[in-house]
Amino acid sequence: MLSGPLIIACNLPRFFTDDKYLRIEKAAEGHPLYPMIVTARYTGLRLRELIHLEWQDFDWEKKIVRVENKPQYGHTVKNYQVRVVPVSDELTDKLLPYIKREGICFPVYNTVEKYSGEGSKRSIKNIFGKRYRFCNESAWLKK
């Protein structure tokens, strides 16, 4: 039997307040990561899901986005379970200038290969830190 209280150490993510998020969004306007940042905020998708998101995953009429396995990019969703996430009118309005018929939503090109999700991932981690869920103070707030 244990004596005393059981203490479990874990690092739970902290979330940005609405005020801080709005400051980040305003500072990010015009930056290539802006559509990814607003999509993350309004959908709650994980970073790996965001960087493998394709425009054809969105169903604008039903106002949903399907989060699916992407074997062509070596990506599988958590527990291999496809899920559907609602898309708000506000997110649709913010993404409107960026929407395309098909392809990766947030591409990062490099000299070795056409698409590299690692570029987006690295950029986001530099801004928000390793525990990405809008959890840490960021460089955006210092602008």
C-alpha positions, -999 to +999 in steps of 0.1 A: +000+000+000+011+035-007+015+059+022+006+096+015-010+111-015-003+098-050+014+125-071+014+121-109+037+144-128+024+154-162+027+184-185-008+194-194-010+219-222-020+254-213-041+273-238-039+309-250-067+332-238-089+347-265-071+380-261-037+365-266-049+344-295-064+375-312-030+393-308-012+363-324-037+362-352-034+399-359+004+397-358+004+367-382-018+384-409+002+383-441+025+356-429+025+323-448+015+304-416-016+326-410-040+300-426-025+272-406-027+292-373-064+301-378-072+265-389-055+252-357-075+275-335-109+269-350-106+231-355-082+219-327-063+197-351-030+182-341+001+196-357+008+165-378-029+166-390-025+202-400+006+198-420-010+169-440-043+186-445-055+188-481-081+212-496-101+182-508-105+171-471-128+201-466-165+198-475-176+234-475-213+227-481-215+203-451-191+226-431-167+198-421-132+187-426-122+150-427-090+141-409-077+110-427-047+088-430-023+100-457-001+071-468+013+091-497+030+114-470+037+086-445+010+101-421-015+082-401-040+098-377-041+089-340-053+053-336-058+051-374-093+065-369-106+089-394-127+116-379-149+146-390-144+180-375-169+209-379-158+240-398-172+273-386-184+301-408-157+323-392-129+299-402-144+296-437-143+334-440-107+336-428-096+308-452-115+321-482-085+340-498-064+308-495-088+281-506-078+260-536-094+230-554-069+204-542-034+199-528-017+204-495-033+233-476+000+246-460+028+235-483+064+242-476+088+237-504+125+230-502+153+222-526+153+184-520+117+175-525+085+192-536+067+190-503+080+189-468+058+188-438+088+192-417+092+228-428+058+238-415+063+217-383+096+234-376+082+269-382+053+262-358+075+248-332+098+278-334+069+301-328+049+281-302+073+257-286+071+219-286+038+215-268+017+230-297-019+237-287-014+274-285+001+267-251+032+290-246+038+327-250+052+332-284+073+354-306+040+367-322+031+384-290+064+403-289+058+420-322 
